[in-house]
Amino acid sequence: MDKLHMALTELCFAINYCPTVNVWEFAFAPREYLCQNLEHRFSRDLVGMVMFNQETMEIAKPSELLASVRAYMNVLQTVENYVHIDITRVFNNCLLQQTQALDSHGEKTIAALYNTWYSEVLLRRVSAGNIVFSINQKAFVPISPEGWVPFNPQEFSDLNELRALAELVGPYGIKTLNETLMWHIANQVQELKSLVNTNKEVLITLRTSFDKPEVMKEQFKRLQDVDRVLQRMTIIGVIICFRNLVHEALVDVLDKRIPFLLSSVKDFQEHLPGGDQIRVASEMASAAGLLCKVDPTLATTLKSKKPEFDEGEHLTACLLMVFVAVSIPKLARNENSFYRATIDGHSNNTHCMAAAINNIFGALFTICGQSDMEDRMKEFLALASSSLLRLGQESDKEATRNRESIYLLLDEIVKQSPFLTMDLLESCFPYVLIRNAYHGVYKQEQILGLAL
């Protein structure tokens, strides 16, 4: 080992000894050649350390990859002791390329591989069931017996892992991941709009009859594809909850690395007046992982699906809001809609709908440009509240199986909304019902022994 180390040291001194070697009209620079090869080798090894298997869809945990990258960099830094090269430049060139979709050689990067894995593997597994987003644990956790899910989602989705991911791919990589997630959401919204058009007449009647229980009951029976609407809204909610986790991890990393710059972005976001300035500030804040009242990336992606504004878009958004509001009580029939206190969420990710409702309708009504977002959200709350209150009068035990758990969804919607308040909720829906619902589900979980 000592002989090999000595030979390597002598080779390094030889490279360092002669800046250029002239051969005919060409000048060969050994140090530049070494730098180029180190860059190429480092980039190739970075992607190799991800250990992404296209067939089995296995991938290294971000924290393990980060530890491997740091160890590799420590070894490369020792080269500077023997050769006068700027190894920091090598690191900057390689690591910055890894935050993009492709590197300078046209190869996939760390950001691209994790983008694919999280959007195509993890989130699809969540949608298939047996994995739940836990609000209090801030991670996706399995609720099925060990072995049902091929990997432990918590080992890839908790804040420590996502912070490691943010360190590896940086704000650029997170922005690319966010755009991919928003593209998936936009596709779901397009499907929801087509379902709205199918039920347009019934939804218009429901919107104007929320204070007529008998009419609402009869018209609701005429609605088609209610389960599909709820399923798609849940999928959207799961994606947004994951995106929020990633953004929280990014903020933690930026606060540690560039605290003064991040605080400046926060100041811009909080103190700029309205108009175009606040739109630009929101885009900047979103890129830094900060929460915005209306997600600018989501609004831009939804708008790109229909660049030419149509007068009917506002009505479609309103009717979609009605569709979701009157469909919420049907969730009580599902046995998997039970609220688990230990994970602070429903077994079928129904609680994620709160994020979907606030983000989707915020973006849709912003695109319409009628500045009636707050009024529309109040209308949604009134419709959802009246629908859930009618659920309390149901005599069918099947329809009220998880009624208390669904009451908690309404509470979560208001908690997460930048436009609704608890006072407004109290005026539409007695909070005593929500308080009793919390007590009931906690007690029921203890009885059933469902704690994870």
C-alpha positions in Angstrom: 0.0 0.0 0.0 2.9 2.4 0.9 4.5 1.6 -2.5 1.3 2.4 -4.4 0.9 5.6 -2.4 4.4 6.6 -3.2 4.0 5.8 -6.9 0.8 7.8 -7.0 2.5 10.7 -5.2 5.4 10.7 -7.7 2.9 10.7 -10.6 1.1 13.6 -9.1 4.3 15.6 -8.7 5.2 14.7 -12.4 1.8 16.2 -13.5 2.5 19.2 -11.4 6.1 19.7 -12.6 5.4 20.4 -16.2 2.5 22.8 -16.9 2.4 22.0 -20.7 3.9 19.5 -23.1 4.4 20.8 -26.6 4.0 18.2 -29.4 4.3 19.8 -32.9 1.8 22.6 -32.9 -0.3 21.2 -30.0 0.2 22.0 -26.3 -0.9 19.3 -23.9 -1.8 20.6 -20.3 -1.5 17.6 -17.9 -3.3 19.4 -15.1 -6.3 20.4 -17.3 -6.5 16.9 -18.6 -6.5 15.6 -15.0 -9.3 18.0 -14.1 -11.5 17.0 -17.1 -11.1 13.3 -16.3 -11.8 13.9 -12.6 -15.0 15.8 -13.5 -16.1 13.0 -15.9 -15.3 10.3 -13.4 -16.9 12.1 -10.5 -20.1 12.7 -12.5 -20.3 9.1 -13.6 -19.7 7.8 -10.0 -22.3 10.2 -8.5 -25.0 8.7 -10.7 -23.6 5.2 -10.0 -23.9 5.7 -6.3 -27.7 6.3 -6.7 -27.9 2.6 -7.4 -31.2 3.1 -9.4 -32.4 -0.2 -10.8 -34.9 0.3 -13.7 -36.3 -3.2 -13.4 -36.9 -3.5 -9.7 -37.2 0.3 -9.1 -34.8 0.2 -6.2 -32.8 3.3 -5.3 -30.4 4.4 -2.6 -31.8 6.4 0.3 -30.9 10.1 -0.1 -29.1 10.2 3.3 -26.9 7.2 2.4 -26.1 8.8 -1.0 -25.2 12.1 0.7 -22.8 10.3 3.1 -21.2 8.5 0.1 -20.8 11.7 -1.9 -19.2 13.5 1.1 -16.7 10.6 1.6 -15.8 10.6 -2.1 -15.3 14.4 -2.0 -13.0 14.0 1.0 -10.8 11.6 -0.9 -10.6 13.9 -4.0 -9.7 16.9 -1.8 -6.4 15.1 -0.9 -5.4 15.4 -4.6 -4.9 19.1 -4.0 -2.0 18.3 -1.6 0.0 16.9 -4.6 -1.3 18.7 -7.7 -2.0 22.4 -8.1 -5.6 22.0 -9.3 -8.8 23.7 -8.2 -10.8 20.7 -6.9 -13.5 23.0 -5.7 -14.2 23.9 -9.4 -14.5 20.2 -10.2 -17.1 19.8 -7.3 -19.0 22.9 -8.4 -19.2 21.9 -12.0 -20.3 18.3 -11.3 -22.7 18.9 -8.5 -24.4 21.8 -10.3 -25.0 19.6 -13.3 -26.6 17.0 -11.0 -29.4 19.4 -10.2 -30.5 19.5 -13.8 -32.4 16.9 -15.8 -29.3 16.0 -17.9 -25.6 16.6 -17.4 -23.2 18.0 -20.0 -22.8 14.6 -21.6 -26.6 14.1 -22.0 -26.7 11.5 -19.2 -29.4 11.3 -16.5 -28.5 13.0 -13.2 -29.2 12.5 -9.5 -32.1 14.9 -9.8 -33.6 13.1 -12.8 -33.4 9.7 -11.1 -35.0 10.8 -7.8 -37.6 12.8 -9.7 -38.6 9.6 -11.5 -38.5 7.4 -8.4 -40.6 9.7 -6.2 -43.2 10.6 -8.8 -43.5 7.2 -10.5 -42.8 4.7 -7.6 -43.4 6.2 -4.2 -46.5 8.2 -5.0 -48.0 5.5 -7.1 -47.6 3.1 -4.2 -49.3 5.5 -1.9 -52.3 5.8 -4.3 -52.5 2.0 -4.5 -53.2 1.8 -0.7 -51.4 0.5 2.4 -49.3 3.7 2.7 -50.7 6.8 4.6 -49.4 10.4 4.9 -48.9 11.0 8.7 -49.4 14.7 9.6 -47.8 14.3 13.0 -44.8 12.2 11.8 -44.4 14.3 8.7 -43.8 11.2 6.5 -45.6 8.5 4.6 -46.0 5.4 6.8 -47.1 1.8 6.0 -50.2 0.6 7.6 -50.1 -3.0 6.3 -48.2 -5.9 7.7 -44.5 -6.0 7.0 -43.8 -7.4 3.5 -46.9 -6.1 1.8 -45.0 -3.0 0.6 -41.6 -3.8 -1.1 -39.9 -0.9 0.7 -40.4 1.2 3.8 -41.8 4.5 2.6 -40.9 6.2 5.8 -37.2 5.6 5.1 -37.5 7.7 1.9 -40.1 10.3 2.8 -39.3 11.6 6.3 -37.8 15.0 6.8 -34.2 13.8 7.4 -34.2 12.0 4.0 -35.8 14.9 2.2 -33.3 17.3 3.7 -30.5 15.0 2.3 -32.3 15.1 -1.1 -32.5 18.9 -1.0 -28.7 19.1 -0.2 -28.0 16.8 -3.2 -30.2 18.4 -5.8 -30.6 21.9 -4.5 -33.4 24.4 -5.3 -33.0 23.7 -9.0 -33.6 20.0 -8.5 -36.5 20.5 -6.1 -38.0 23.0 -8.7 -37.9 20.3 -11.4 -39.5 17.8 -9.0 -42.2 20.3 -8.2 -42.9 21.0 -11.9 -43.3 17.2 -12.5 -45.7 16.8 -9.6 -47.7 19.8 -10.8 -47.9 18.3 -14.2 -49.4 15.1 -12.7 -51.9 17.3 -10.8 -52.9 19.2 -13.9 -53.7 16.0 -15.7 -56.0 15.0 -12.8 -57.7 18.4 -12.9 -58.4 18.0 -16.6 -60.1 14.7 -15.9 -62.1 16.3 -13.1 -63.3 19.0 -15.4 -64.5 16.4 -17.9 -66.5 14.8 -15.1 -68.0 18.2 -14.2 -69.1 18.7 -17.8 -70.9 15.3 -17.7 -72.9 16.4 -14.6 -73.2 20.1 -15.4 -77.0 20.4 -15.2 -77.3 18.5 -11.9 -74.4 20.5 -10.4 -76.1 23.8 -11.3 -79.2 22.7 -9.6 -77.3 21.6 -6.5 -75.5 24.9 -6.3 -78.7 26.9 -6.1 -80.5 24.4 -3.8 -78.1 24.0 -0.8 -80.8 25.2 1.6 -83.4 22.7 0.2 -82.5 19.3 1.8 -85.0 17.2 -0.2 -84.0 18.7 -3.5 -80.3 18.2 -2.7 -80.9 14.6 -1.7 -82.8 13.8 -5.0 -80.3 15.7 -7.2 -77.3 14.0 -5.5 -78.6 10.6 -6.6 -78.4 11.7 -10.2 -74.7 12.6 -9.9 -72.4 10.2 -11.8 -68.8 9.2 -11.0 -68.8 10.6 -7.5 -66.2 8.0 -6.4 -63.9 8.9 -9.2 -64.0 12.6 -8.2 -63.2 11.7 -4.6 -60.4 9.4 -5.7 -58.8 12.0 -8.0 -59.0 14.7 -5.3 -57.3 12.3 -2.8 -54.5 11.6 -5.3 -54.0 15.3 -5.8 -54.0 15.8 -2.1 -51.3 13.1 -1.6 -49.1 14.7 -4.2 -49.5 18.2 -2.6 -48.7 16.8 0.9 -45.5 15.2 -0.4 -44.6 18.5 -2.2 -45.2 20.4 1.0 -42.8 18.0 2.8 -40.1 18.5 0.2 -40.5 22.3 0.4 -40.3 22.2 4.2 -37.0 20.2 3.9 -35.7 22.7 1.3 -36.4 25.6 3.7 -34.6 23.8 6.5 -31.5 23.4 4.2 -31.6 26.9 2.9 -32.1 28.4 6.4 -28.9 26.6 7.4 -26.8 27.4 4.3 -28.0 30.9 3.3 -30.1 32.3 6.2 -29.7 36.0 5.2 -30.8 35.4 1.6 -33.8 33.3 2.7 -34.9 36.0 5.2 -34.8 38.6 2.4 -37.0 36.4 0.2 -39.5 36.1 3.2 -39.5 39.9 3.5 -40.3 40.3 -0.2 -43.1 37.8 0.1 -44.7 39.4 3.2 -44.3 43.1 2.5 -44.6 43.7 -1.3 -47.9 45.2 -2.5 -50.2 43.3 -4.8 -50.1 43.1 -8.6 -47.2 41.8 -10.7 -44.7 42.4 -7.9 -46.4 40.0 -5.6 -46.7 37.4 -8.4 -42.9 37.6 -9.0 -42.2 37.5 -5.2 -44.5 34.4 -4.9 -42.6 32.6 -7.7 -39.3 33.4 -5.9 -40.7 32.3 -2.5 -42.1 29.1 -4.0 -38.7 28.3 -5.6 -37.2 28.7 -2.1 -39.7 26.3 -0.6 -41.9 28.9 1.2 -45.7 28.4 1.3 -47.8 30.8 -0.8 -51.5 31.6 -0.6 -51.8 30.5 -4.2 -49.2 28.1 -5.6 -47.7 29.9 -8.6 -46.3 26.8 -10.2 -49.6 25.0 -9.9 -51.5 28.0 -11.4 -49.0 28.3 -14.3 -49.2 24.6 -15.0 -53.0 24.6 -15.0 -53.1 27.7 -17.2 -50.8 26.1 -19.7 -53.3 23.3 -20.2 -55.7 25.9 -21.6 -53.7 29.0 -22.5 -56.8 30.9 -24.0 -59.1 31.9 -21.2 -62.7 30.8 -21.7 -65.7 32.5 -19.9 -67.0 29.0 -19.0 -63.8 28.2 -17.0 -65.1 30.1 -14.0 -68.4 28.3 -14.0 -66.5 24.9 -14.4 -64.3 25.8 -11.4 -67.4 26.7 -9.4 -69.2 23.5 -10.4 -66.1 21.4 -9.5 -66.2 23.0 -6.1 -69.9 22.1 -5.7 -69.1 18.5 -6.9 -66.4 18.0 -4.3 -68.4 19.7 -1.5 -71.6 17.6 -1.9 -69.6 14.4 -2.4 -67.6 14.6 0.8 -70.4 12.9 2.9 -70.1 9.8 0.7 -66.6 9.2 2.2 -68.3 8.2 5.4 -69.5 4.9 3.7 -65.9 3.8 3.1 -64.6 1.6 5.9 -61.1 2.9 5.2 -62.1 6.4 6.0 -61.5 5.8 9.7 -59.4 8.5 11.3 -56.3 7.2 13.1 -55.2 9.4 15.9 -51.7 7.8 16.1 -50.8 8.9 12.6 -53.1 12.0 12.6 -54.8 11.0 9.4 -57.4 8.7 7.7 -56.5 5.2 6.6 -57.2 6.0 3.0 -55.5 9.4 2.9 -58.9 11.3 3.0 -57.2 14.0 5.1 -55.0 14.9 2.1 -58.1 16.2 0.4 -57.8 19.3 2.6 -54.6 20.3 0.8 -56.1 19.5 -2.6 -59.2 21.6 -2.0 -57.3 24.6 -0.8 -54.6 24.5 -3.5 -56.7 23.5 -6.5 -59.5 26.0 -6.0 -57.0 28.7 -5.0 -55.2 28.2 -8.3 -58.3 27.8 -10.5 -60.0 30.9 -9.2 -56.8 32.9 -9.5 -56.5 31.9 -13.2 -60.1 33.1 -13.8 -59.1 36.5 -12.5 -62.4 37.5 -11.0 -60.9 38.2 -7.5 -63.7 36.2 -5.8 -61.5 33.5 -4.3 -62.6 34.2 -0.7 -66.3 34.3 -1.6 -66.0 31.0 -3.5 -64.3 29.3 -0.6 -67.0 30.5 1.8 -69.5 29.0 -0.7 -67.6 25.8 -0.6 -67.7 25.7 3.2 -71.5 26.4 3.3 -72.2 23.6 0.8 -69.9 21.1 2.5 -71.2 22.0 6.0 -74.9 21.6 5.0 -74.1 18.3 3.3 -72.4 17.0 6.4 -75.1 18.2 8.7 -77.6 16.2 6.6 -75.4 13.2 7.1 -76.1 13.6 10.8 -79.8 13.0 10.2 -79.2 9.8 8.2 -80.7 6.6 9.7 -78.7 4.3 7.4 -75.8 2.9 9.4 -73.9 2.1 6.3 -74.0 5.8 5.2 -72.8 7.0 8.7 -70.1 4.3 9.3 -67.3 6.9 9.6 -69.3 10.1 10.0 -67.1 11.4 12.9 -63.9 10.9 10.9 -65.3 12.8 7.9 -66.3 15.7 10.2 -62.6 16.1 11.0 -61.9 16.6 7.3 -63.9 19.8 7.4 -61.9 21.0 10.4 -58.6 20.2 8.5 -59.8 22.1 5.4 -60.4 25.3 7.5 -57.1 24.9 9.4 -55.1 24.7 6.2 -57.0 27.4 4.3 -55.6 31.0 4.0 -59.1 32.2 3.2 -61.3 30.5 5.8 -61.4 31.0 9.6 -62.6 29.0 12.6 -65.3 31.7 13.3 -66.6 31.2 9.8 -66.7 27.4 10.4 -68.6 27.9 13.7 -71.2 29.9 11.8 -71.8 27.0 9.3 -71.0 23.9 11.4 -71.2 23.7 15.2 -67.7 23.1 16.5 -69.1 20.9 19.3 -69.7 18.2 16.6 -66.0 18.4 15.6 -64.9 18.3 19.3 -67.1 15.3 19.9 -65.8 13.7 16.7 -62.2 13.9 17.9 -63.2 12.4 21.2 -65.2 9.6 19.5 -62.4 8.6 17.0 -59.7 8.6 19.7 -61.9 6.4 21.9 -62.8 4.1 19.0 -59.1 3.6 18.1 -58.3 2.6 21.7 -61.1 0.1 21.6 -60.2 -1.4 18.3 -56.5 -1.4 19.1 -55.5 0.1 15.8 -52.5 1.9 17.0 -49.5 1.4 14.8 
